[in-house]
Amino acid sequence: MAQQLFNTVFGDFSLYQPDAHTQAYNQADNYLLEQLHARNLQEQSLAIINDNYAALATVLQDFAPACYNDSAIYHYCLRRNLPEHTLAQHTIDQLSQAKEKVFLLRLPKSLHFLNYILAELSCLPDITVLVSGMQKHWPSSFYQAAEHYFDKVDVLDGVKKAKCMVLSQGKAIQDVEATIQLNLEEFDLKLCNYPNVFSREQLDIGSRFLLENFPDLSAASSVLDLACGNGVLGIYAQKKVPELYAHYIDESAFAVQSCLASLALNGIDASRYQVLQNHVLYGLNLKDIDVVLCNPPFHQHQQVSIRIGSEMIKQSKRCLAKDGIMYLVANQQLPYFNLLQKQFRQVSALANNSKFVIYQASEPF
């Protein structure tokens, strides 16, 4: 297990490193910890929001922070760092009931997700929010969001390419719609999207391309929609093949909520599916799946990465039936063909256009 040493003002900590190309922490984490220590706020009731790889929770474990997170990857890293931890864990939609007084927020990628979090925090009385992120991932719209929800916004000087701001005196503004419904008449689909779900405002173009070139699944009895998001691929498959049983898996708690809502909107009976929040397939015992549908994420937080997609391929082959097939849609420029060839004997392109390709992989090694 790869480990990375994190030197902080609270001591040195060994962190689980997801892979050789992924940092378990960055300077934005350090900046938050330095500001917390400099302001002597660590002894107050603490909460951590959007702790990417559990670096902050690990460092601050002795102060018993409450942790608010949307990610199964975070939980996976936290268990690696602190196998026997007793830190209180909450989903992001539980922020409205938070009792803590000091909040450490790692900046999310999505402006809508940030607005949702700040709107919830702005309604909590007498709190201080320390926000940090890397300069290259911090557009001016994030400052505007902070000023919209808080009367007092203190922007600190940048340190080692990281930025930080301190928010207080929330305006108690609840103006963010948590869900949005998409009606896709051309595919006879209705979808519900919660905050932090990929391509929240419209059907993403990769999924659209796969729907337009959907394989014949009439011989299948089970399907796995991996990185399901709102469940669009699996739901489409279940509507085309009414006897199909589906497993929906995503690492985001909000994606799971979106998928469950979308299944209900499309009239899929609850006896025909299970929906799980999980980091890929770790800890699950899925076997003899006939078809895997996958539109893998190509960003991990703000970084372009195929690490998760690569892991999805490796783990998918283990759950497939002997004659099972994996269908994966991806950007033409990403090396998924080579990754699939390392795990499957037969790999071909079902369809492609100028931007995307749908791979069909079978006969796993």
C-alpha positions in Angstrom: 0.0 0.0 0.0 1.5 3.3 -1.1 1.9 5.9 1.6 2.8 9.6 1.5 4.1 11.6 4.4 2.2 14.8 5.2 4.2 17.3 7.3 1.8 19.7 9.1 1.7 22.2 12.0 -0.2 19.4 13.9 2.5 16.8 13.3 3.6 14.4 10.6 1.0 11.9 9.2 1.3 8.9 6.9 -1.5 9.0 4.3 -2.8 6.4 1.9 -1.8 7.4 -1.6 -4.4 6.1 -4.2 -1.6 5.7 -6.9 1.8 7.0 -7.9 0.2 9.9 -9.9 -2.3 11.1 -7.3 -1.2 13.2 -4.3 -2.9 12.3 -1.0 -2.8 16.0 -0.1 -1.8 19.3 -1.6 -0.9 22.8 -0.5 -4.5 23.8 -0.1 -4.9 21.2 2.7 -1.8 22.6 4.3 -3.0 26.2 4.0 -6.3 25.3 5.8 -4.4 23.6 8.6 -2.0 26.5 9.0 -4.9 29.0 9.2 -6.8 26.8 11.7 -3.8 26.6 13.9 -2.8 30.3 13.6 -6.4 31.4 14.6 -6.4 28.8 17.4 -9.8 27.5 16.2 -9.0 23.7 16.5 -10.4 23.4 20.0 -13.8 24.6 18.8 -16.4 22.2 17.4 -14.9 21.4 14.0 -16.4 20.2 10.7 -14.6 19.2 7.5 -16.4 19.4 4.1 -15.2 17.9 0.8 -12.0 16.4 2.2 -10.7 14.9 -1.1 -8.5 12.0 0.1 -9.2 12.3 3.9 -6.0 14.2 4.6 -7.7 16.7 6.8 -9.7 14.2 8.8 -6.6 12.1 9.4 -4.6 15.1 10.7 -7.3 16.5 12.9 -8.6 13.1 14.2 -7.7 14.1 17.8 -10.1 17.0 17.6 -13.0 14.7 16.6 -14.2 16.8 13.6 -17.6 16.0 12.0 -17.0 15.1 8.3 -19.4 16.0 5.5 -18.6 14.3 2.2 -20.2 13.1 -1.0 -17.4 10.7 -2.0 -16.9 6.9 -1.5 -13.3 7.5 -2.4 -12.9 9.7 0.6 -14.4 7.0 2.9 -12.1 4.4 1.3 -9.0 6.6 2.0 -10.2 7.4 5.5 -10.5 3.7 6.3 -7.0 3.1 5.0 -5.6 5.9 7.1 -7.7 5.3 10.2 -9.1 1.7 10.2 -10.7 2.1 13.6 -11.8 5.7 13.5 -15.0 6.9 15.2 -15.3 10.2 13.4 -18.9 11.2 12.7 -19.6 10.9 9.0 -22.4 12.8 7.2 -23.5 13.4 3.7 -23.5 16.9 2.2 -27.2 17.2 2.3 -27.1 17.0 6.1 -25.3 20.3 6.4 -28.5 22.1 7.2 -28.6 20.2 10.6 -24.9 20.9 11.4 -24.1 22.1 15.0 -20.4 22.8 14.5 -19.0 26.3 14.7 -15.8 26.0 12.5 -16.0 24.6 9.0 -13.0 23.7 6.8 -14.1 23.5 3.2 -12.0 22.2 0.3 -13.1 24.0 -2.8 -15.2 21.7 -5.1 -14.9 21.7 -8.8 -18.5 22.6 -9.6 -19.8 26.2 -9.0 -23.3 24.8 -8.5 -22.0 22.4 -5.8 -20.2 25.3 -4.1 -23.3 27.4 -4.2 -25.3 24.6 -2.7 -22.8 24.2 0.2 -22.5 27.9 0.8 -26.3 28.3 0.8 -26.6 25.6 3.5 -23.8 27.1 5.6 -25.1 30.7 5.3 -28.2 29.6 7.3 -26.1 28.3 10.3 -25.7 30.8 13.1 -22.3 32.2 14.4 -20.0 30.0 12.2 -16.6 30.6 10.6 -15.8 28.9 7.3 -12.2 28.5 6.1 -12.2 27.7 2.4 -9.1 26.7 0.4 -8.1 25.5 -3.1 -5.4 25.8 -5.6 -5.1 29.1 -7.5 -5.5 27.5 -11.0 -8.8 26.0 -9.9 -10.3 29.2 -8.4 -12.2 31.3 -10.8 -13.6 34.7 -9.9 -17.1 33.3 -9.8 -16.1 31.5 -6.6 -15.4 34.8 -4.9 -18.7 36.2 -6.1 -20.5 33.1 -4.7 -18.9 33.7 -1.3 -19.9 37.4 -1.3 -23.4 36.4 -2.3 -23.9 34.2 0.8 -21.7 35.8 3.4 -21.5 39.4 4.6 -17.9 39.1 5.7 -15.4 37.6 3.2 -11.7 37.9 4.0 -9.5 36.8 1.1 -6.0 35.9 2.2 -2.8 36.1 0.3 -1.8 33.2 -1.9 0.7 30.8 -0.5 2.6 28.3 -2.7 -0.1 28.4 -5.4 -2.9 27.8 -2.9 -5.6 30.3 -1.9 -7.7 30.7 1.2 -10.6 32.9 2.3 -12.5 33.2 5.6 -16.3 33.6 5.6 -18.6 34.6 8.5 -21.9 36.4 9.0 -24.0 34.3 6.7 -26.9 35.9 5.0 -29.3 32.9 5.3 -30.0 32.8 1.6 -31.6 29.6 0.3 -31.7 30.1 -3.4 -30.2 26.9 -4.8 -32.5 24.4 -6.4 -31.2 21.0 -5.2 -32.6 19.0 -8.1 -33.2 19.5 -11.8 -35.3 17.2 -14.0 -34.2 16.5 -17.6 -36.9 15.2 -20.1 -35.2 13.4 -22.9 -38.1 12.8 -25.3 -35.9 11.3 -28.0 -35.0 8.5 -25.7 -38.2 8.3 -23.7 -36.3 9.1 -20.5 -36.8 11.4 -17.5 -33.7 12.1 -15.3 -33.3 13.8 -12.0 -30.0 15.4 -11.1 -28.8 16.4 -7.6 -25.8 18.7 -6.9 -22.4 17.4 -7.8 -23.7 15.0 -10.5 -21.7 15.1 -13.8 -23.3 17.2 -16.5 -26.1 18.4 -14.3 -27.8 20.7 -16.7 -28.0 18.4 -19.7 -27.3 14.8 -21.0 -23.5 14.5 -21.3 -22.4 14.0 -24.9 -20.6 10.7 -24.2 -23.8 9.1 -22.8 -25.8 10.6 -25.6 -23.5 8.9 -28.1 -23.8 5.5 -26.4 -27.6 5.9 -26.3 -27.6 6.7 -30.0 -25.6 3.5 -30.7 -27.0 1.3 -28.0 -26.1 -2.4 -28.2 -28.7 -5.2 -28.4 -29.0 -6.5 -24.8 -32.0 -8.7 -25.4 -30.1 -11.9 -24.5 -28.8 -10.4 -21.2 -30.4 -11.0 -17.8 -28.2 -8.7 -15.7 -26.4 -5.4 -16.3 -24.0 -3.3 -14.2 -24.1 0.5 -14.7 -20.7 1.5 -13.3 -20.2 5.1 -12.5 -23.9 5.4 -13.1 -24.5 9.0 -12.2 -28.2 9.6 -12.7 -28.5 6.0 -14.0 -29.2 7.0 -17.6 -27.5 4.0 -19.3 -28.9 1.3 -17.0 -32.4 2.8 -17.1 -32.4 3.0 -20.9 -31.3 -0.7 -21.0 -34.0 -1.7 -18.5 -36.7 0.1 -20.5 -35.6 -1.6 -23.7 -35.3 -5.1 -22.0 -38.1 -5.2 -19.4 -36.8 -8.5 -17.7 -33.3 -7.0 -17.2 -32.0 -6.7 -13.6 -29.6 -3.8 -13.0 -26.9 -3.0 -10.5 -26.2 0.8 -10.3 -22.9 1.9 -8.6 -21.4 5.3 -8.2 -18.9 6.8 -5.7 -21.1 9.9 -5.1 -23.9 9.9 -2.6 -25.7 12.6 -4.6 -25.4 10.4 -7.7 -27.1 7.6 -5.8 -29.9 9.9 -4.9 -30.2 11.0 -8.5 -30.3 7.5 -9.8 -33.0 6.4 -7.3 -35.1 9.4 -8.3 -34.6 8.7 -12.0 -35.6 5.1 -11.6 -38.8 6.2 -9.9 -39.5 8.8 -12.7 -39.2 6.1 -15.3 -41.4 3.6 -13.5 -38.7 0.9 -12.9 -39.9 -1.4 -10.2 -37.7 -1.6 -7.1 -37.5 -5.4 -7.4 -35.5 -5.0 -10.6 -32.4 -3.1 -9.3 -30.0 -2.2 -6.5 -28.3 1.1 -6.2 -25.0 1.4 -4.2 -22.5 4.1 -3.3 -19.1 2.5 -3.6 -15.6 3.1 -4.7 -15.5 1.1 -7.9 -16.3 -2.5 -6.9 -14.1 -2.7 -3.7 -15.6 -4.9 -1.1 -18.5 -6.1 -3.4 -19.1 -9.6 -4.5 -20.8 -9.2 -7.9 -20.5 -12.2 -10.2 -21.9 -13.5 -13.5 -22.9 -10.1 -14.8 -23.9 -10.3 -18.4 -23.2 -6.7 -19.4 -21.2 -3.8 -17.9 -22.1 -0.3 -19.2 -19.6 2.4 -18.3 -19.0 6.0 -19.1 -15.9 6.4 -16.8 -15.0 9.8 -15.2 -12.0 11.4 -16.7 -11.5 13.9 -13.9 -10.6 13.1 -10.3 -11.4 16.3 -8.5 -9.8 19.0 -10.7 -7.3 16.7 -12.3 -7.6 14.9 -15.7 -7.1 11.3 -14.8 -7.8 7.8 -16.2 -6.9 6.1 -13.0 -10.5 5.4 -11.9 -11.4 4.3 -15.4 -8.5 1.9 -15.5 -9.5 0.5 -12.2 -13.1 0.1 -13.4 -11.9 -2.0 -16.3 -9.8 -4.3 -14.1 -12.6 -4.8 -11.6 -15.3 -5.2 -14.2 -13.7 -8.2 -15.8 -13.8 -10.0 -12.5 -17.6 -9.6 -12.1 -18.5 -10.5 -15.7 -20.0 -13.9 -16.7 -17.8 -16.0 -18.9 -19.5 -14.7 -22.1 -20.1 -11.3 -20.6 -19.4 -8.0 -22.4 -18.2 -4.6 -21.3 -19.3 -1.5 -23.2 -17.3 1.6 -22.5 -17.7 5.0 -24.0 -14.7 7.4 -23.8 -13.0 10.3 -25.5 -11.0 9.3 -28.5 -7.8 10.8 -27.1 -7.8 8.7 -24.0 -5.9 5.3 -24.1 -8.8 3.1 -23.2 -8.3 0.7 -26.1 -4.8 -0.3 -24.7 -6.2 -0.6 -21.2 -9.0 -2.8 -22.3 -6.6 -5.0 -24.3 -4.6 -5.7 -21.2 -7.8 -7.2 -19.6 -9.8 -8.7 -22.5 -8.9 -10.9 -25.4 -11.5 -9.3 -27.7 -11.7 -5.5 -28.0 -13.3 -3.6 -30.8 -15.1 -0.4 -31.6 -18.8 -0.6 -31.7 -19.1 3.0 -32.9 -17.1 6.1 -33.1 -17.3 9.7 -34.2 -14.8 12.7 -34.2 -14.8 12.8 -30.4 -16.0 9.5 -28.8 -15.6 5.8 -29.3 -17.7 3.0 -27.8 -15.5 0.0 -27.0 -16.9 -3.5 -26.9 -14.7 -5.9 -24.8 -15.2 -9.6 -24.1 -13.3 -12.8 -23.1 -11.6 -11.5 -20.0 -8.1 -12.9 -19.3 
